[in-house]
Amino acid sequence: MTAQETVELISKVVAIVGGLTAAFLAIWQAGQNLKQRKRELRWKQAELGKKIIDEIFDYQPSRDALLMVEGRKRHYKITEGDSEVIVYPEIISALRLEVSNNRRRQIYIQDGFDSLFYYLDRIEHFLGINLITFDDVRNPMEYYARKMAKDKKVFLDYINTINYKGAAEFLNRFQSWQQA
């Protein structure tokens, strides 16, 4: 082999090694970019999950519905400057659409649960299209699903009446709801 052939062979080897190194680095960098994009997507999903949970608690009617689910005797600001006590049996009666002596309180209760179930329906929609994950919204909603499970039929009947089937699907994700 001549010196010229040796130089050409070394040049080809260097070119091949350089090309393979460049290709490897490009593939590695693409993998790192993909990992970063996945982390960013996951962050955005968690952020949206937190945002919708925050909206539930920031909007008074849905927040009050969650407070009603807890079953404690509480005062609720039904109209401006007017606070009334609502007890759990009254909530169940309102959701059964029974005739009430206090129609204003019944409407207040129903409005609160309409709002709550709207949000739960949206959460299920977001889960279905993979905008969020269940872990993003599991807490604190698991606590409230467990509380509502005690009167599951009443809540399901009301959900069906207002046609927020996604809310029922969302609640069905919780073991305590399924077992009730």
PyMOL commands that set and color helices and strands:
alter all, ss='L'
color gray80, all
select helices_A, chain A and resi 3-58+60-69+88-95+103-128+134-149+152-162+165-171+175-179
alter helices_A, ss='H'
color red, helices_A
select strands_A, chain A and resi 74-79+82-86
alter strands_A, ss='S'
color yellow, strands_A
deselect
rebuild
show_as cartoon
